[in-house]
């Protein structure tokens, strides 16, 4: 659940807790897990090498992970606008893993201590050791306004190639609403370099990113 992978789909809006407008990939708080492979020398390559075993999560760690998942993706109907449900609890997203622990990125004004108490209720004290709180400079209302502004745009007509996907996510690392346009950026008229592509939104609250190799992400300054 670090932060909790990518398929092309028709140009149809799909609104859920992880919002996909025309679908290039699933979105975070969308928590997107990216596994990075690294080469580990084998016994044949390195004398006396000892195979490395991945650490296994404890029962307590698994329970904390389950509770965080339930907080971010509770059962029942999702908001029609696709706004991540976790924002109602002040959670922008989560960074980390079951074994290494989690950093909960919360909105300004959220009681982080109360949130940790809720997630670790009736568990041993060591359950708290795997949770950290990082308080964002943004409020929940700022992010809601940014999300609403993004969904008011006609991204399919603004994208350089409408057949490419457009995806929206609430990113805990950037502490912003991220719009990913699944294409190479055009030579002119790039959305990520416009002065303020979305009116009434706090600077940096929305980031435009092109999914092609030449893409880059820049907040609306």
C-alpha positions as CSV (number, residue, x, y, z in Angstrom):
1,X,0.0,0.0,0.0
2,X,2.7,2.3,-0.6
3,X,1.0,4.6,-1.7
4,X,-1.8,1.0,-2.6
5,X,-0.8,-0.7,-12.6
6,X,-1.8,0.6,-16.3
7,X,-4.3,-0.5,-19.0
8,X,-5.7,1.3,-22.0
9,X,-9.4,1.6,-22.1
10,X,-12.2,3.3,-24.1
11,X,-12.7,7.0,-23.7
12,X,-15.3,6.6,-21.1
13,X,-15.5,8.3,-17.7
14,X,-15.2,5.9,-14.8
15,X,-15.8,7.5,-11.5
16,X,-14.8,5.7,-8.3
17,X,-12.7,6.1,-5.2
18,X,-9.7,5.9,-7.5
19,X,-10.9,8.1,-10.4
20,X,-10.2,7.2,-14.0
21,X,-11.5,9.6,-16.6
22,X,-10.6,7.7,-19.7
23,X,-8.3,5.1,-18.2
24,X,-4.6,4.8,-18.6
25,X,-4.0,3.4,-15.2
26,X,-5.5,2.9,-11.8
27,X,-5.0,5.9,-9.5
28,X,-3.9,6.5,-6.1
29,X,-5.9,7.4,-3.0
30,X,-5.2,6.2,-4.6
31,X,-2.1,4.2,-3.8
32,X,0.0,3.2,-6.7
33,X,2.6,0.5,-6.0
34,X,5.6,0.5,-8.2
35,X,7.9,-2.5,-7.7
36,X,11.5,-1.8,-8.6
37,X,13.7,-4.8,-9.4
38,X,17.3,-4.9,-8.2
39,X,19.8,-7.5,-9.1
40,X,20.9,-9.7,-6.1
41,X,24.1,-11.6,-6.6
42,X,23.6,-15.3,-6.6
43,X,25.7,-17.9,-4.8
44,X,27.2,-18.9,-8.2
45,X,28.3,-15.3,-8.8
46,X,29.5,-14.4,-5.4
47,X,31.4,-16.9,-3.2
48,X,29.8,-17.7,0.1
49,X,26.7,-15.6,-0.8
50,X,23.7,-16.2,1.5
51,X,20.2,-16.1,-0.1
52,X,18.3,-13.1,1.2
53,X,14.8,-13.8,2.5
54,X,12.2,-11.0,2.4
55,X,10.9,-10.1,5.9
56,X,7.4,-11.2,6.6
57,X,4.9,-8.9,8.2
58,X,3.8,-9.7,11.7
59,X,0.2,-10.3,12.7
60,X,0.0,-6.8,14.2
61,X,1.5,-5.2,11.1
62,X,-1.0,-7.0,8.9
63,X,-3.9,-5.8,11.1
64,X,-2.7,-2.2,10.9
65,X,-2.5,-2.5,7.1
66,X,-6.0,-3.9,7.0
67,X,-7.4,-1.0,9.0
68,X,-5.7,1.6,6.8
69,X,-7.1,-0.1,3.7
70,X,-10.6,0.0,5.3
71,X,-10.2,3.7,6.1
72,X,-9.1,4.6,2.5
73,X,-11.5,2.2,0.7
74,X,-14.5,1.5,2.9
75,X,-17.4,-0.6,1.5
76,X,-20.4,1.0,0.0
77,X,-21.0,3.5,-2.8
78,X,-18.3,5.9,-3.7
79,X,-18.9,9.7,-4.2
80,X,-20.2,10.5,-7.7
81,X,-17.3,12.9,-8.2
82,X,-14.7,10.2,-7.3
83,X,-13.2,12.2,-4.5
84,X,-11.1,9.8,-2.4
85,X,-13.1,8.8,0.6
86,X,-10.0,9.0,2.9
87,X,-10.0,12.7,2.6
88,X,-13.1,12.8,4.8
89,X,-10.8,11.5,7.6
90,X,-8.2,14.0,6.6
91,X,-5.9,11.5,4.9
92,X,-4.3,12.5,1.6
93,X,-2.6,9.2,1.2
94,X,-0.2,6.7,2.7
95,X,3.5,6.0,1.9
96,X,5.3,2.9,3.0
97,X,4.6,-0.8,3.4
98,X,3.3,-3.3,5.9
99,X,6.8,-4.4,7.0
100,X,8.6,-1.0,6.9
101,X,5.7,0.9,8.4
102,X,3.5,3.7,7.1
103,X,3.6,7.5,6.9
104,X,0.1,8.9,6.8
105,X,0.0,12.2,5.0
106,X,-2.8,14.2,6.5
107,X,-4.4,17.6,5.8
108,X,-3.6,20.7,7.9
109,X,-5.9,20.7,10.9
110,X,-6.3,16.9,11.1
111,X,-5.7,15.4,14.5
112,X,-2.9,12.9,13.7
113,X,-2.7,11.5,17.2
114,X,-6.4,10.7,17.2
115,X,-6.1,9.0,13.8
116,X,-3.2,6.8,15.0
117,X,-5.3,5.9,18.1
118,X,-8.2,4.9,15.9
119,X,-6.0,2.7,13.7
120,X,-4.3,1.0,16.6
121,X,-7.2,0.7,19.0
122,X,-7.1,-2.6,21.0
123,X,-3.7,-3.4,19.6
124,X,-0.4,-3.7,21.5
125,X,1.6,-0.5,21.9
126,X,4.1,-1.7,19.2
127,X,1.4,-1.1,16.6
128,X,1.9,2.6,17.0
129,X,5.6,2.3,16.2
130,X,4.9,1.5,12.6
131,X,2.9,4.7,12.0
132,X,4.1,8.2,11.4
133,X,2.1,11.3,10.7
134,X,3.2,14.0,8.2
135,X,1.0,17.1,8.2
136,X,0.5,18.7,4.8
137,X,0.4,22.5,4.4
138,X,-3.0,22.0,2.5
139,X,-6.4,21.7,4.0
140,X,-9.0,19.2,3.0
141,X,-11.1,22.1,1.6
142,X,-8.3,23.2,-0.7
143,X,-7.9,19.7,-2.1
144,X,-11.6,19.3,-2.5
145,X,-11.7,22.5,-4.5
146,X,-8.8,21.4,-6.6
147,X,-10.5,18.1,-7.3
148,X,-13.7,19.7,-8.3
149,X,-11.9,22.2,-10.6
150,X,-10.1,19.3,-12.3
151,X,-13.4,17.5,-13.0
152,X,-14.9,20.7,-14.4
153,X,-12.4,20.6,-17.2
154,X,-12.9,19.1,-20.6
155,X,-9.6,17.1,-20.5
156,X,-10.5,15.0,-23.6
157,X,-10.6,18.1,-25.8
158,X,-7.6,19.7,-24.2
159,X,-5.3,16.7,-24.4
160,X,-3.0,16.8,-27.5
161,X,-4.4,13.3,-28.5
162,X,-7.9,12.7,-27.2
163,X,-7.5,8.9,-27.7
164,X,-4.9,8.9,-24.9
165,X,-6.0,8.3,-21.4
166,X,-6.5,11.0,-18.7
167,X,-6.2,10.0,-15.1
168,X,-6.6,11.9,-11.8
169,X,-5.2,11.0,-8.4
170,X,-4.7,12.4,-5.0
171,X,-0.9,12.1,-4.5
172,X,0.4,12.0,-0.9
173,X,4.0,12.8,-1.9
174,X,3.2,15.9,-3.9
175,X,0.2,16.7,-1.6
176,X,-1.7,17.6,-4.6
177,X,-4.3,16.5,-7.2
178,X,-2.3,15.1,-10.1
179,X,-3.7,14.9,-13.7
180,X,-1.8,12.5,-15.8
181,X,-2.3,12.8,-19.6
182,X,-1.1,9.6,-21.2
183,X,0.8,11.0,-24.2
184,X,3.8,13.0,-25.2
185,X,3.5,16.7,-24.6
186,X,2.8,18.9,-27.6
187,X,5.3,21.5,-28.9
188,X,3.0,24.3,-27.9
189,X,0.0,24.7,-25.6
190,X,1.3,22.4,-22.9
191,X,-1.1,22.2,-20.0
192,X,1.7,21.9,-17.4
193,X,3.3,25.2,-18.4
194,X,0.1,27.4,-18.5
195,X,0.1,30.2,-16.0
196,X,-3.0,29.0,-14.0
197,X,-4.8,26.3,-15.9
198,X,-7.5,26.1,-13.2
199,X,-9.0,29.2,-11.8
200,X,-9.7,29.5,-8.1
201,X,-7.2,26.8,-7.1
202,X,-4.4,27.3,-4.8
203,X,-1.0,27.4,-6.5
204,X,0.6,23.9,-6.7
205,X,-2.7,22.2,-5.6
206,X,-3.0,20.7,-9.1
207,X,-0.1,19.2,-11.0
208,X,-0.3,18.4,-14.7
209,X,1.9,15.5,-15.9
210,X,2.3,14.0,-19.4
211,X,2.8,10.2,-19.4
212,X,5.1,10.1,-22.4
213,X,8.8,9.8,-22.1
214,X,9.2,13.6,-22.6
215,X,6.6,14.5,-20.0
216,X,7.2,16.4,-16.9
217,X,5.2,17.6,-14.0
218,X,4.9,21.3,-13.0
219,X,2.4,22.8,-10.5
220,X,0.2,25.6,-11.6
221,X,2.2,28.6,-10.5
